[in-house]
Amino acid sequence: MPGATVPGASEDVDNTNAQNITRHPVLSVPAGRARFGIPVGLHVAGPRLRDDFLLDFGSDWERAFAWPRAEARKLSLHLRRCSPRGRSLKEGHRMTVAQKRVAANTDSVRITIWTFEPGSATDYHRHEFDYVVVPVSGGTFTITAADGVNSEMTQMPGAAYTRPAGTEHDVANAGSVPAVFVEVEMKSAKIE
């Protein structure tokens, strides 16, 4: 609210302060460009504790209006991480970033150990090399593809699998226990 100050509130969040207090989810979607190409956003507030409503709205908006694919994908994945479809922030479910540790990095291979707490995710990424995944603990994951479609995958401990370079996705632990896997990227060889 221009000209109004809320005690203890940061000035840079005044436009969503009321929704933060009342627990109404808010979404901003691209609505075109103003003079000199400055982007304009449409600020939408949804029903109280109904994050799923705004996710559906955002998805419909994305289908109805042509906007840059990379921007749409980033927004869509960010919203899914913050509040997965069908789950309200009321349930206390917030996704965090999975932990990764590069165990080896040579001219021919990079080995990364991924540790996922329940609900944590890798964030959207594109693999530049063919790779092998070796599940350590096993687990159930939700894979969000480049087109925003989700699929479930169950890993079994020790049951390795391969994927080609160019694979694009976000990987999230859909289980209730931590999960660990090792990713081996083949920098100088193709997997056949």
N, C-alpha and C positions, 0 to 999 in steps of 0.2 A: 504494500500500500504506500504510494508516494506520500512523503511528508509524515508518515507515522513511524514511530520507533517502538519495537517490542523489546522490553528489558531482557537482556541475556541472549537476544537473537543476533546472529551475524547479519550484517547488511546485505551480503551476497545471497542470502536465501529467503529474502522477504517475499519473493513471488511464490514460494511454495510453503511458507510458514504455516498458513492456515491448514493446508492439507496434511502437513507433518503432525500437527497437533490433533487433528480429527481422524487421522489414519486413513485418509482417502488417497489411493494411489494416483500418481500423476505421470503423464507421458507427454513428451514433446515429439512431434513428427514434422518432417520437412513439408513446408507448404509453398515452396517456390522461392523466388529471389526478388529482392527489392532493387532499387536504383544502385548502379555500380556493381551488381552481382552479389550483394550482401544477402546471405541466406535468411529466410523467414521461417519460423517454426510455429506450429499450432500447438498450444498448451492445452491438454485435455485432462480433466480430473474424472476418475471413475467412482463407482459406488464404494462405500466404506468397506475396507478389507477384501476387495474383489480385484486382486491383481490379475486374475485370469481374464476378467472382462477387458482390461486394457491391453493385455497381450493379444487377445482375439481382435480387438479394434486395430491395433498396430499391424497385425498380420493382414487384415482386410485392407487397410490403408495402403500397405506395401503392394498388394495385388492390384488395387484400383488405380494407383498413380505411379507412373514410371519415375523412379528416382535411382540414383547410382547404386548398382548392385553391391559394391563393397561397403558403402555406408549403411545400406539396409541390413546386410549380413551382420555387421558389427553391432548395430543397435539391437537386432533380434537376439543375437547370442548374449549380449550384455543383459538384456531383460530376462532371458531364461536363467542366467546365472544368479541374478539378484532375487528372483522370485519365480521358481519353476511353475509352469502351467498347472493349474489345479491345486496349487498350494498357496496358502496365504501367508504373509509375513507374520500374521497372528500366531501361526504354529511355530514361529521361531526358527524357520528353516532358511538359512542364508548360505549360498554356496561361496566357498573360498577357493583360492587358487591352489592346485595340487603342488606339492613340493617336488622339485627335481634336483638331482645331483649328477653332474657329469663325472663318471668314474674313469673314463679314458677318452682321449681325443687325439687321434693320429691323422696322418695323411689319408689313410684308407678307411678308418672306422671311427665312429663316435658312439660311446656307450653311455646311456643315461638311465639312472634309476629313478623311477617315478613312485611317489608315495601319495596316496589319496586318502584323506580322511573322508568319512561319510559326507556326501554332498559336494565335495570339492571337485574342481574341474581344471583341465589344462589351459583353457581359453582357446579361442579359435586359432588354428594354425594350418599351414600348408607344408607338407614334407618335401624337401628338396632332393632327397635320396630314397632309393629302395630301402626298406627296413624290416627287421625281424623283431617281434615282441615275444618275450619269454615271461609268462606270468609266474610270479613267486608265490603269492598267497591265493590267487584266484579271486573271483568277485564278479559282481554284476555291474555293468556300465551302461550308461545312456550315451549313444553316439549321435551328435547333431551334425548332419552333413552340410555341405556348402549351400544347399537349397533350403536349409532350415528344417528338413525332415528328421525326426528322431527315430532311432532304432535301439533295441536292447541287445546287449551282447554279454554272454557269460564266459568268463575265462576260467580255465581249470589249471591248477598249479602244474608247471612244467610243460604244458601243451602249447608249444611255440607255433606261431603263425607269421606269415609274411604279408607285406602290403607294398604297392608300387610307389615310386616317387610321384608327386603331384596329388597325393591323397590330401583332402582338405576336410577338417572336422574339428569339433570340440568334444572332448571325452570327459564324462563326469561319473563319479562313483555313485551308483544308484543303490548300493547296499547299505546295511546298517553297521558294518565293521570296516576298519581300514583295509586298503588293498594296495599291493605293491607289484609292479612289473618292471622288467628291464627292457629297454628299447635299444637295439643295435642298428645304427644307420650305416649303410654300406656306401662310403663316399666314392670309391674307385671301382666298384663292380656292380653289375646288374644281377638281381636274383632271378634265377630261371625256374 
